[in-house]
Amino acid sequence: MTPHDLLAAFETLADAPDGVKRLRDLVLSLAVRGELVRQDPREGRAAELLAQLQESKRASVASWGLRRSRPLAGIPADVPHEVPSAWTWCRMGDVANPQAGFAFRSTGFNEIGEGLPLIRIRDVLGGQTDTFFAGEYRDEFIVEKGDFLIGMDGNFNIGRWQGRRALLNQRVTRLRWFSGNVEPSFITIALQERLSELHGSKAYTTVQHLSGKQMEDALIPLPPLAEQHRIVARVDELMGLLDRLEADRNTRDELRRAARDAALADLRNAPDPEAVETAWTRIAQQMDDLFIEPEDVAPLRQAVLELAVLGRLTGDDVGSWSPTCLGDLLVDGPTNGWSPKAVDYPTPVKSLKLSATTRGYFDSEQYKYVDPSGGIDDRLWLKPGDLLIQRSNTPEYVGTAAVYDGPLRTFIYPDLMMRCRFAPTVDVAFIHVALSAPACRTWVSAKASGTSKSMVKINQSTVRSIPLSLPPKAKQIEIVESVRRLHELCDRLMVRLTSSRVLQAQFAGAAVHHLHI
């Protein structure tokens, strides 16, 4: 593969989904396979360098006062991949000593800056920490700016410390180099590839903990020293180019989203159906420029709902709308459901899971079987047209409503949902539209309570108090039909954009694979 091929790929693939990440991975993969720069016979052979490193290791082990290091295994015949003839394979333990961190007492931890910064696993990539340790420590656990660190849990990330002098905490390892005759940045690139392969490998562990022995035994390719320097310089150059391409893409995306949001604001703020039609026309004319990601469709759906409850989707006489609250429209409810213990065999009773309504519509596949032998309260059976409201969920989903459209005497609803039934003068589909609109979602969210940020609740009183504005039933039905048609357009747009993203991702994957081989 030529440098021209790689640079051409950058321009082509950077805008694909995950394109920049794929290209970053490609650069690192090519780097450790000797395919990023040309080999130069004048730079010698890595076998000679490895012999020097092993001699430096013996001297370092003695000078550091380490216990005699254990013998490392030889190089197997089935190495991870081919390397140039002047390179060789070695064990990480031939190049550096993985120094484990110390288990500092948590009683000395603080966030007020007392003592020295303490490096924890979450700080390895960021190069900074908000945790400090006020207490005694040994100098051997002091980390200096520029040291290479490895998180021994999680994703096994390698990072270079960018903060001031700090302390090496447990489950963080520092690489101490046996010799200055290596390029640490190249060695850590090669090591990260091995650790990324090790991550998640059940042959080692199922709980994602890395040991010092695994670190020492990691197989890494070793080029001649001068080539290591040239590879790192090339990696830095290409990563810098990718940074610029990513920044350019982000700038374009921000400008496009701003234009999209401005167009949707014009639509939402349109004072009457004629103005709405004009705003829709402008959006339609710019559709391919404003909506290019599947995520762009959600705000368009929300704008439709907002216009619906403001009476601007049809030729509405807004003056005929009546302010009310949900409780005034009910003939039954809201009532909480029941959550009996699930059984692992089919029964005539299906109890909905919370996920059955989380997306704003009834999903008949989200249920569990329950044992009906103790009897089922007739009030728990759902009927077509029942409105289900989530009374407990995350702040994003609490209060989500869905209309039940399943069969009779088949499903019951759980304790985390409320059921509402409406008078025949009300179209339940319109109520669902109103409860799904941004203004109502914001109102309900503000009324939710709970001590956990991940789970909040609303009560029956809150549901009954939800403010609504209600047009005559014929107008309700007309508005619902308008929403249905426009959301169908949104559905088709979502399918098109999702398909386009999939094709882009497939093209990017195939192109990167082609460049790799």
Secondary structure as the mmCIF struct_conf table of DSSP 4:
data_model
#
loop_
_struct_conf.conf_type_id
_struct_conf.id
_struct_conf.beg_label_comp_id
_struct_conf.beg_label_asym_id
_struct_conf.beg_label_seq_id
_struct_conf.end_label_comp_id
_struct_conf.end_label_asym_id
_struct_conf.end_label_seq_id
HELX_RH_AL_P HELX_RH_AL_P1 PRO A 3 LEU A 13
TURN_TY1_P TURN_TY1_P1 ALA A 14 ASP A 15
BEND BEND1 ALA A 16 ALA A 16
TURN_TY1_P TURN_TY1_P2 PRO A 17 ASP A 18
HELX_RH_AL_P HELX_RH_AL_P2 GLY A 19 ALA A 31
TURN_TY1_P TURN_TY1_P3 VAL A 32 GLY A 34
BEND BEND2 LEU A 36 VAL A 37
HELX_RH_3T_P HELX_RH_3T_P1 PRO A 41 GLU A 43
HELX_RH_AL_P HELX_RH_AL_P3 ALA A 46 SER A 63
TURN_TY1_P TURN_TY1_P4 TRP A 64 GLY A 65
HELX_LH_PP_P HELX_LH_PP_P1 LEU A 66 ALA A 73
BEND BEND3 ALA A 77 ASP A 78
BEND BEND4 PRO A 80 HIS A 81
TURN_TY1_P TURN_TY1_P5 SER A 85 ALA A 86
STRN STRN1 THR A 88 ARG A 91
HELX_RH_3T_P HELX_RH_3T_P2 MET A 92 ASP A 94
TURN_TY1_P TURN_TY1_P6 VAL A 95 VAL A 95
STRN STRN2 ALA A 96 ALA A 100
STRN STRN3 PHE A 102 PHE A 102
HELX_RH_3T_P HELX_RH_3T_P3 SER A 106 GLY A 108
STRN STRN4 PHE A 109 ASN A 110
BEND BEND5 GLU A 111 ILE A 112
BEND BEND6 GLY A 115 GLY A 115
STRN STRN5 LEU A 116 ILE A 119
HELX_RH_3T_P HELX_RH_3T_P4 ILE A 121 ASP A 123
TURN_TY1_P TURN_TY1_P7 VAL A 124 GLY A 126
BEND BEND7 GLY A 127 GLY A 127
BEND BEND8 ASP A 130 ASP A 130
STRN STRN6 PHE A 132 PHE A 133
BEND BEND9 GLY A 135 GLY A 135
HELX_RH_3T_P HELX_RH_3T_P5 ASP A 139 PHE A 141
STRN STRN7 ILE A 142 VAL A 143
TURN_TY1_P TURN_TY1_P8 LYS A 145 GLY A 146
STRN STRN8 PHE A 148 GLY A 151
BEND BEND10 MET A 152 MET A 152
STRN STRN9 ASP A 153 ASP A 153
TURN_TY1_P TURN_TY1_P9 GLY A 154 ASN A 155
STRN STRN10 ILE A 158 ARG A 160
BEND BEND11 GLY A 163 ARG A 165
STRN STRN11 ALA A 166 LEU A 168
STRN STRN12 ASN A 169 ASN A 169
TURN_TY1_P TURN_TY1_P10 GLN A 170 ARG A 171
STRN STRN13 VAL A 172 TRP A 177
BEND BEND12 PHE A 178 PHE A 178
BEND BEND13 GLY A 180 VAL A 182
HELX_RH_AL_P HELX_RH_AL_P4 PRO A 184 LEU A 198
TURN_TY1_P TURN_TY1_P11 HIS A 199 GLY A 200
TURN_TY1_P TURN_TY1_P12 LYS A 202 TYR A 204
BEND BEND14 THR A 206 VAL A 207
STRN STRN14 HIS A 209 HIS A 209
HELX_RH_AL_P HELX_RH_AL_P5 GLY A 212 ASP A 217
STRN STRN15 LEU A 219 LEU A 222
HELX_RH_AL_P HELX_RH_AL_P6 LEU A 225 ARG A 268
TURN_TY1_P TURN_TY1_P13 ASN A 269 ASN A 269
BEND BEND15 ASP A 272 ASP A 272
HELX_RH_AL_P HELX_RH_AL_P7 PRO A 273 GLN A 285
TURN_TY1_P TURN_TY1_P14 GLN A 286 GLN A 286
HELX_RH_AL_P HELX_RH_AL_P8 MET A 287 LEU A 290
BEND BEND16 GLU A 293 GLU A 293
HELX_RH_3T_P HELX_RH_3T_P6 PRO A 294 ASP A 296
HELX_RH_AL_P HELX_RH_AL_P9 VAL A 297 VAL A 309
TURN_TY1_P TURN_TY1_P15 LEU A 310 GLY A 315
HELX_RH_3T_P HELX_RH_3T_P7 VAL A 318 SER A 320
STRN STRN16 SER A 322 CYS A 325
HELX_RH_3T_P HELX_RH_3T_P8 LEU A 326 LEU A 329
STRN STRN17 LEU A 330 ASN A 336
HELX_LH_PP_P HELX_LH_PP_P2 PRO A 340 LYS A 341
STRN STRN18 ALA A 342 ALA A 342
BEND BEND17 ASP A 344 TYR A 345
BEND BEND18 PRO A 348 PRO A 348
STRN STRN19 LYS A 350 LEU A 352
HELX_LH_PP_P HELX_LH_PP_P3 LYS A 353 LYS A 353
HELX_RH_3T_P HELX_RH_3T_P9 LEU A 354 ALA A 356
TURN_TY1_P TURN_TY1_P16 THR A 357 ARG A 359
BEND BEND19 GLY A 360 TYR A 361
TURN_TY1_P TURN_TY1_P17 SER A 364 GLU A 365
STRN STRN20 TYR A 367 TYR A 369
STRN STRN21 VAL A 370 VAL A 370
TURN_TY1_P TURN_TY1_P18 SER A 373 GLY A 374
HELX_RH_3T_P HELX_RH_3T_P10 ASP A 378 LEU A 380
STRN STRN22 TRP A 381 TRP A 381
TURN_TY1_P TURN_TY1_P19 PRO A 384 GLY A 385
STRN STRN23 LEU A 387 GLN A 390
BEND BEND20 ARG A 391 ARG A 391
STRN STRN24 SER A 392 ASN A 393
TURN_TY1_P TURN_TY1_P20 PRO A 395 GLY A 399
STRN STRN25 ALA A 401 VAL A 403
BEND BEND21 GLY A 406 GLY A 406
TURN_TY1_P TURN_TY1_P21 LEU A 408 ARG A 409
BEND BEND22 THR A 410 THR A 410
STRN STRN26 PHE A 411 ILE A 412
TURN_TY1_P TURN_TY1_P22 ASP A 415 LEU A 416
STRN STRN27 MET A 417 PHE A 422
TURN_TY1_P TURN_TY1_P23 PRO A 424 THR A 425
BEND BEND23 VAL A 426 VAL A 426
HELX_RH_AL_P HELX_RH_AL_P10 VAL A 428 SER A 436
BEND BEND24 ALA A 437 ALA A 437
HELX_RH_AL_P HELX_RH_AL_P11 PRO A 438 LYS A 447
STRN STRN28 SER A 449 SER A 452
TURN_TY1_P TURN_TY1_P24 LYS A 453 SER A 454
STRN STRN29 MET A 455 LYS A 457
HELX_RH_AL_P HELX_RH_AL_P12 GLN A 460 ARG A 464
TURN_TY1_P TURN_TY1_P25 SER A 465 SER A 465
STRN STRN30 PRO A 467 LEU A 470
HELX_RH_AL_P HELX_RH_AL_P13 LYS A 473 HIS A 516
#
